[in-house]
Amino acid sequence: MPVDPCQKRRIECVQSLHQSPTQIVAALSGGGTLLLGDLLAVPGGSRTLIEAAVPYSHESISNYIGRVPEQFCCPRVARTLAMTAFYHARKVLRSEALRKQGYIDLKRVSPKNVDVSHDIEDITESAIFRSTDFIEPVDLGEFDAYQHVIGIGCTASLVTDRQKMGEHRVHIAVQTLQQTIQFSLQLQKDSRTRWEEERLVADLILNAIETARQEAAKPSLPHCTPSEATFCSALIEGFSHDYPLHEHIPLALKPGESVYGERVVGSPLLVDLFFGKFGAVLWTTEGIRHTIPRPEIDSPAPAFNPYAEFTQMIFPGSFSPIHRGHLEMISIAEQRLKGKVVLEISVQNVDKPPFDYIELAHRLERIGKMKPDQAVWLTQTPLFVGKAELFQGSTFVVGADTLKRFADLRFYHENVHRLHDILRTIAFHHCRFLVFARQSKRGLESLETLEIPDMLRSLCDDVPPAVFTMDISSSDLRRKEA
């Protein structure tokens, strides 16, 4: 094999990585595994590489990210892999810190239920019962420990021994504490061997890491206290299309090939929300209206609710994407209850990584375009019991399918008493459900047809199918877009 002229630059790049405080968790699917050889062939790899995963089959990818994607080789999956890797790095570092302090990490628990308040049509069956790590909020000292952590995600479709109908392509994402970066490259088909494509993908990942490190070397963002949050009114510090890749290692691209990059930088407020300092942030197209500190255990409810206008009706969901069915539900709910419906998106999910910053920016941008006056609560509460504690006295706008999943005893390990305990908490906080009928592949589902506990039914009000029936699937819309 001829001498690779880029090998010296490659080694220099890895040596620089090992001599820096950078720590990496990589999740590589479909390509890019030569990266691991690059990192470990140079002494000092144990300081840089925390862990690498290669979820190669479709089932393995789905289990790793907690959902079945509409398309496996796409930017969104690369970003989800990167965020999953970043969160895993955080768990490992937290456990290591606890052990050094003499504590035993006992945070692995079975969830009471999965995120049934959001769209989980694509959740993997194994995720229903899988143990999960609930990441506790960080203190300010921990932010320093994560400043140099990088999560890498890669999905690629490269040369294979079978006939490939689609294009050869690669999507790489880098997740750090303050930014999400993605790079995409469509390769000229049938112009390289598999090894040559693998080499190119690994070099692209190394360059992406260097690009992220250059940004991390800049002064870190200050973090907001609740009293300062009004001055951190923007969620996004920067949204860059066609973001340039720093080519420390020259890429042997062919005519017509180019790397497309995209980058979103989270504001201090967004970072604090994602990592548990705030319980909720109220977003509008005009900026941040309110922030709610993370609720403390046994903290009494405030005598005055300054957010009352925005907590009368809460419509939880992933809104991926928002569509006309959601808008009709908002309109009907506001007419019936004579108030303002506010959407709610939990950035922290059970058995799934949180949204990356690019994904969140895209969803909010789409909501703003479809309904410019729509307010959105961004929260850390994926479960209804948490939403009830956060938004006391609210009515939750839900579809019948969501209510059915909420009552499904599989999510409570077949223990009806667990469900009843949650319902008592929801009732204690004076919360109710406004239930819309849903037409799905299983047929028509409405409050009248659902088999749910009487205790739950007593907390529900019905929007009859004759008034409105949701017949749009967010999963189908995502598949069409993919």
MOTA-V672805 format. One record per helix or strand. SS is the DSSP state (2 for helix, 1 for strand). FROM is the first residue (numbers start at 1). TO is the last residue. Records with the same first field share a line. If there is no record, write none. Layout:
SS: FROM-TO + FROM-TO
//
This chain:
2: 7-19 + 34-40 + 45-48 + 58-65 + 75-100 + 125-129 + 140-146 + 194-216 + 226-231 + 268-274 + 308-310 + 324-337 + 357-370 + 384-390 + 400-407 + 409-412 + 416-428 + 454-457 + 474-481
1: 23-29 + 49-53 + 108-110 + 131-133 + 149-157 + 168-175 + 179-187 + 236-241 + 259-266 + 278-284 + 287-293 + 313-316 + 341-346 + 349-349 + 352-352 + 376-379 + 395-399 + 432-440 + 443-445 + 460-463 + 469-470
//
